[in-house]
Amino acid sequence: MSLHRVLRHPTFYAAIIAAALPSLIGVGVASVSSKEYVVSQIGQAFNPALLTVRRGETVQILNDDGDLLHHVYLESSDFNFDSGDQGPGSKTAITFSKVGTFELLCAIHPKMRLIVTVK
């Protein structure tokens, strides 16, 4: 069959679409499957206190601890974060761009600890 006839044959384009479709669907699925996690600050503790996320995912830290002020921070050689003071009802987003295990603390309540493992 000549190249001209192959290019004009309807199954030629169907084969191209069929080959490209899985990668196009995969891109859509990957962007939808990303999760957002919410960690509560209540009773002067993080809830949950342990969390595992994937690199690039976001964790929302919610201060729902009545009228208490919180201040979340993280210091490591790979990744640093400081929320500043968090008033009651406020949310702070942390997007983890590095793989590792990180300990988040509250500068106001030193017993508060959140361990986040990023894979």
C-alpha positions in Angstrom: 0.0 0.0 0.0 1.4 3.4 -0.9 2.1 6.0 1.7 -0.6 8.2 0.1 -3.2 5.5 0.6 -2.1 4.8 4.1 -2.5 8.5 5.1 -6.0 8.6 3.5 -7.2 5.3 5.2 -9.5 5.9 8.2 -7.9 3.3 10.4 -4.6 5.1 10.2 -6.0 8.0 12.2 -7.9 5.7 14.6 -4.6 3.9 15.3 -2.9 7.3 16.1 -5.7 8.3 18.5 -5.8 4.9 20.2 -2.0 5.1 20.8 -2.2 8.6 22.2 -5.4 8.2 24.3 -3.8 6.3 27.3 -1.3 9.0 27.9 -3.9 11.7 27.6 -6.2 9.9 30.1 -3.2 9.3 32.5 -2.4 13.1 32.6 -6.0 13.8 33.6 -6.2 11.1 36.2 -2.9 12.2 37.8 -4.0 15.8 38.3 -7.4 14.7 39.8 -5.9 12.2 42.2 -3.9 14.8 44.1 -5.3 15.1 47.7 -5.7 18.0 50.1 -5.2 17.1 53.7 -6.6 19.0 56.7 -4.9 18.8 60.1 -6.8 20.2 63.0 -5.2 22.1 65.9 -7.5 21.3 68.8 -6.9 20.6 72.5 -3.4 22.0 72.0 -2.6 19.1 69.7 -2.4 18.3 66.0 -5.1 15.9 64.8 -3.9 13.7 63.2 -0.4 13.8 64.7 1.1 11.6 61.9 0.5 12.1 58.2 1.9 10.6 55.0 1.6 12.6 51.7 3.1 12.6 48.3 5.6 15.2 47.2 3.7 18.3 45.8 0.6 17.7 47.9 -0.8 20.4 50.2 -1.6 20.1 53.9 -4.1 22.7 55.4 -3.4 23.4 59.1 -6.7 24.6 60.7 -6.8 26.4 64.0 -10.1 25.2 65.5 -8.9 25.4 69.1 -11.4 27.8 70.5 -9.9 31.1 71.2 -6.2 29.9 71.3 -3.5 31.3 69.1 -1.1 28.9 67.3 2.1 29.3 65.3 3.2 26.4 63.2 6.8 26.1 62.0 9.2 23.6 60.5 12.9 23.9 60.3 15.1 21.3 58.5 18.0 21.3 56.1 15.7 20.4 53.2 12.5 22.4 53.9 11.5 25.4 56.1 8.1 26.8 56.9 6.7 29.4 59.3 3.0 30.2 59.5 3.3 33.2 61.7 0.6 33.6 64.3 -2.7 31.7 63.5 -5.8 33.2 65.0 -8.8 31.0 65.8 -10.5 29.7 62.6 -7.6 30.5 60.4 -6.1 28.0 57.8 -2.5 27.8 56.7 -1.5 25.8 53.6 1.8 24.0 53.4 2.8 22.4 50.1 5.5 19.8 50.6 8.0 20.1 47.7 10.7 17.8 49.2 10.7 14.1 50.0 11.5 13.2 53.7 10.1 13.2 57.2 9.4 16.5 58.7 8.4 17.6 62.3 6.1 20.5 62.5 5.9 22.3 65.9 3.8 25.1 67.5 6.0 28.0 68.7 3.3 28.8 71.4 2.6 25.3 72.6 5.9 23.3 72.6 4.3 19.9 73.2 2.4 20.1 69.9 4.1 17.9 67.2 3.0 16.9 63.8 5.1 14.4 61.8 4.6 14.5 58.1 6.3 11.9 55.9 6.5 12.9 52.2 7.0 10.2 49.6 
